[in-house]
Amino acid sequence: MAARIIDGKQIAQDIRAELKETVAELKATHGVTPGLGVILVGDDPASRSYVTAKERACEEIGIYSDDNRLPAETTQEELLALVGKMNRDPKIHGILVQLPLPKHIDESAVLLAIDPDKDVDGFHPVSVGRMVIGEKAFLSCTPHGVIQLLQRSGVTLDGADVVIVGRSNIVGKPLANMLIQKWDKGNATVTVCHTRTKNLAEHTRRADIVIAAAGRPNTVTADMVREGAVVIDVGVNRVDDPTRERGYRLVGDVDFAAVAEKASLITPVPGGVGPMTITMLLFNTVESAKSTL
């Protein structure tokens, strides 16, 4: 069988259209404009590109974006002072400090300084703790994006056997916790596999849903997936490709062409999970603004 492609770009656009309507209603009915405070320290090209994309996305749906681009030599004290100012600013409903930070700044100290009620990235330990015990919390953007892709593609999570390959704090761990929760985004039976897992294929072959988030090309191959499984590829890897002008191409963690012949649904790379991350950041910012009413 040939898998149906899950179009992350289209699903992200659908969600943004919904958010745009909500933002317009917040402005018209309550006089509230959701605000996102963005801090970029230094001039890392990837971070700069990512922040620019977030700023464009905010403009697209009507969110106010307070952009702060600071030199690499900014001190930790100066950065913490700016975070504190945003914590106190009622026009800012979400705070995003772009990582990585320069080596002389303690990332943990900066993330801990963000008010959990404005932690729209969902990385603060308080946000993680709330999510784990089933309280209302800002959900980490990439894992929540994966769940939205599944739900909006008609995939049943309730009772599903899910195998996640990868245990990072950004994707694997939070996604596993979200999927086991007793709510409409979960009720799945989840196995988390990693570099020390024995007989990885035995786990993945029994799964209804395989989610690859290992950060290594071809981690999941066709022989590791049963017929009709749903496959979500979170990985983004550069591989050399002399036929491309830039000398490389982007691939995921899944052997896409081969696995697509067995799966029922599959996400491509690029164009699958990637577009959802910024979209769920916007979602969290709008939810934060709504919570102030």
N, C-alpha and C positions, 0 to 999 in steps of 0.2 A: 504494500500500500504506500501511497505517497502522502506525506503529512501535509496538513493545512498549516500555513504560515501564520503565526500570531504577529500582527502588525503593530508593534509598539508605538510607532510614530502616529498612527491613526488613533489608537486608544488614548495616548497622551493628549492628542488634539481634542478628542471628545471630552476628556476631563477638564481641559483648560476652558473649553466653551462653557461647560457647566459652572466652573469657577467664575468666569467673567460675568455671568448672569447674577451669581451670588454677590460678587463685589459691587455690581451696579445697584443691587437691592440694598445692600448695607449703606451705600452712600446716600441713596434716595430716601430710605426710610429712617435711618438712624444717624445720618451724617458722619458715618465712620468709614475711613479709608484704611484698609489693612496696610500695615507698614512693615517692611523688612529691612533691618540694618545689616549691611554687608561690610565685612572687614577683610581686606587683603593686604598682607604684609610681604613686601618684597616683590620681585618681578619674575617669578617662575612662569614660563610660557604656558604650561598646561593649566595652572591655577588661574592665570589671567584670562585665558580663553573660556574656562568654565564659569568664572565670575561674570564675564561679559554676557555669556549665554543666559545666566540667571537674571541679569539686569534687563535683557531684552524680553525675557519671559514675564517679568513683573510688569513691564510697560504694556505688553500684549493684553493682559487681563485686567489692568487698571490698579495694580498694587503700587503703593508708594515705596520707592527704593532709596534708602539713605546709604550711598556708596562712599566707602572710605578706603582709599588706596594709600598705604603707608610705606615709607622707605624701609629697606631691609634692616637698617641699623636702628629701627624703632626699639626702645627698651621694653622689657616686660612690664614695668611699672606704667609706662605710657599706654600700652595696650590694655592693661587691666583697668586703667582709668577710663578709657573709651568704652569698654564693655560696661563698666559701672554706670556711665552716663546713659548708655542705651537702655540698661535695666530700668532706669528711672524715667525714661522718656515715654509718655503715654501714647505718642504717635507711632512708636515702634512696638509691634506685636510679636515679631520674631527676630532673633539674632543669629547670624551666620558668620562664624570665623573660619575662613578658608584654610584648610590644612593641605600640605604641611606648613608649619611655621619655621622661621629661621632657627638654627640649632641653639642659639643663646636664649631662646624663650621656651619655658616649660609648658608644653601643650596641655598637660593635665590640669595645671593651675588655671590656665585660661578657660578651658571648658567648664571647670568647676565654678568659675566666677559668673557664668551665664545664669540668669534667673531661670530655673526649670520651667516656669510658666511662659518663657519666651524661647525655649530650647527647641526650635522647629526642625533641627537636624535629628533630634531624638537620641543624642549621644550622652547626655548628662546621666550620671548614675541614678539620679532620682527618677528620670524619665524611664530608664531601663528597668529600675525596680518596680515602678508602677505598672509597667507593661507585664512584667513577669508574674506579678500577683493578680493580674486581671483588672487593675484599676484603669480609669481613663487616662491616657497618656499620649504624647506625641510619638508616633511610630516612626522608626528609622525609615528613611525615604526609599532606599533601594529594596529592602525586604517588603515594605508595604506596596511598592510598585509591582513586585512579583505577584503578590496576592491579587492586586487589581487586575493584572493581565489574565490571571487564571479565571477569576470570577467573571470578568467581562467577555471571556471567550467561552463561557458556558461550562467550565470545568467544575465538577462537584468536589468540594473539599471535605464535606462531612463524611467521615469514615474512610477517607482515602488513605492508601498506603504511600507515604512520601519518603523518598530518600534524598537527603541533602549531602552533596559532596563538598565539604569545606566547613570550617568551624571558626571563621573570623568573627571579630566583634562587630564588624560592619554589616555582614550579610548572614553567614551561617548560623551563629548563635541567636541573634534576634529573630530571624525568620523561623527557626525551629520553635522558639517560644511563642511566636504569634500563631503558628499553625496548630499548636496543641491546645490553645485556649478554647474555652467553652463559649464560643460566640459564632457569629455568622462568617467570620474570616478564618475559621479553624475547624476544630473537632476532627482533625486528621490524626493518624498514627504516624509518628515521625521517627526516622532513624537518621542520625548524623554520622557520616563517615569522614575520614581524614587520612593523613599520611601514614598513620599507624594501623589503619583498618586492614584486617586480614581478609583475603578473598572478596575484594570490593565488588566484583561482578556478581557474586551471589546475592548481595544486598540489592544492587540496582536492578537486577533482572526480575525481582518479584514486585517492584514498585509500580504503582499506578502513575505516579508523577516522579520524575527524576529532575532534580535541580542541581546544576553544576556551577559551583562557585569556588573552584580550587586555585584559579590563577595559573593554569598550565594547559597549553593546547593539547587536544586529543586525549584529555583525561577520560572522557566518556566516548566509547566507540560502539559500533553497531552491535557487536556481540554481547554488549553489556545491557542492552535495552530489549524488553519484550515487545512483541507486536502490539501496536495500539497504545503504547504508553504516551504520556504527555511529557515533553522534554523542555525545560527552561534553562537557557544558557546565560549565566550572569557574567561569565568571564570576558575580559577584553585583553587580548595579547597581540603584540606586534611580532610578525614573522617576516623574515627577509623575502623580498619578491623583486628581483631585478627587472621584471616586466612593468613595474609601476614606476611612475615618475619620481615618487618620493622614496623608492627603494624598499618599501615594506607594504604590508597590508594588515588589516585588523582581522583577527579570528577569535572565536570564543574558546571555551574549554571542551566543546563537543565537536566530534567529527561530523560536521553538519550534513554533508552530501549523503554519507552512508546512513546515518541515523534517521534522516528524513525519509528514507525508504521504509522504515519500520514503525516510526512514531505516528500517532494520530494528529498531534499538534506539536509544533516546535517554534522556538523563537530564533530569529537570525541574529548575527552579529556582523556589522552594526544594524541598528533599526529594531531591536527587540526590547530588552530591559532598559538599555541606556536612556532613551527619551523619557522614561517614567520617573527617574530620580529627581530631576528638577521639578517635574510636575507635582510630585508628592510634597516637595518643599513648599511649593505654592499652596497646596492643599492645607498643609499644617499652618501656614501663616494666616490663611483665611479662617481656619478653625479657631486660631488664637484670638483673632479680632472678634469673632462671634462670641467667644467666651467672656468678653468684657462688657457685653450688653446687659 
